[in-house]
Amino acid sequence: MTDKVSIDLTGPAQTMLTTLYLKALDADFEQPVLGDRFAKEAIDRIDYDWRELGVSGTWAPLVTVRTAQYDIWARQFLAVHGPCTVVHLGCGLDSRVFRIDPGPDVQWYDVDFPGVIALREQIYPSRPNYHLLATPATELSWLDQIPADKPVLFLAEGISMYLTEEDGIALLRRVVERFPSGELQIDFYNWVGIRSQRMQTLVRRTGSTLHWAVNRPDDILSRVPGIRLLASATLFDASTAERGSGPFRAVRRAVTVLPPVRKALQYHRYAFGPVT
Ligand SMILES: C[S@@+](CC[C@H](N)C(=O)[O-])C[C@H]1O[C@@H](n2cnc3c(N)ncnc32)[C@H](O)[C@@H]1O
């Protein structure tokens, strides 16, 4: 008898298997970008032939550079806020809450589709002040379940591209309207990322469709009232990209002469509410 967990996911929900696996591969590198031992343990718990994903460790920085960057930004937010709320949307099987291990003042919500949350419950232990919400991101009433009495870190990594622009903007507006202050930390594909989706193994194999292209922070600033830009980076110029391996560094050098490709994956960080 095996205690491995079986999975039955399709479409966007399935994409988190690839991000999890790439983090697990990175954890075995001599010099990892993220070093996520929880991802390694998680893939061992799942009954799945990971080779079916058709990716190798060379691809890992595509995911780990982003995740490591958002870990830095999330830690910065938590370092300057007392009691606060973290809403981690499209969490998949990412172990951020365990990597960051926030203190007792932080209420942490991991949010994803019901099938993903059910899987999470079988893979990871519960912990104090930690909540799981099983819901499509686009049914905005889920936000009403989260007390809005404290500053919020709304962190949405790897999900915006699966939303339509209309749904994505409505979601960001609702967050800013509901909470007194906080940050939006969210990544986007630009038009190159969206138009090249049929060439992206992760997207093609899951049968997902990417919708929302964001080319620059102004695209968000002009449509979500009340926010201000704190920082933006791309896959290739994020501080964490320095940790990438040789092949990644070679691609990084090559794309410096191709700005739309260099900016295909963008990481944005905004604040809203009173300036403190
Ligand atoms: C590429 S994975 C990223 C997972 C995780 N953030 C990471 O970086 O490893 C995308 C995640 O977004 C979730 N997702 C996509 N569209 C969603 C929606 N409309 N509502 C809720 N979750 C969604 C998927 O289920 C999946 O877990």
The ligand as a Gaussian input file, in Angstrom:
#p B3LYP/6-31G(d) Opt

LIG

0 1
 C        1.308000      28.550000     -12.857000
 S        0.472000      28.063000     -11.404000
 C        1.348000      28.993000     -10.158000
 C        1.220000      28.370000      -8.817000
 C        2.057000      29.071000      -7.728000
 N        1.709000      30.451000      -7.553000
 C        3.516000      28.936000      -8.063000
 O        4.133000      29.939000      -8.422000
 O        4.038000      27.823000      -7.979000
 C       -1.077000      28.968000     -11.541000
 C       -2.001000      28.777000     -10.355000
 O       -3.093000      29.696000     -10.476000
 C       -4.293000      29.005000     -10.217000
 N       -5.374000      29.654000     -10.957000
 C       -5.419000      29.963000     -12.270000
 N       -6.576000      30.548000     -12.582000
 C       -7.271000      30.635000     -11.426000
 C       -8.560000      31.145000     -11.087000
 N       -9.362000      31.703000     -12.009000
 N       -8.967000      31.045000      -9.805000
 C       -8.174000      30.476000      -8.852000
 N       -6.946000      29.993000      -9.116000
 C       -6.514000      30.061000     -10.386000
 C       -4.048000      27.598000     -10.707000
 O       -4.949000      26.668000     -10.141000
 C       -2.610000      27.373000     -10.293000
 O       -2.505000      26.854000      -9.000000

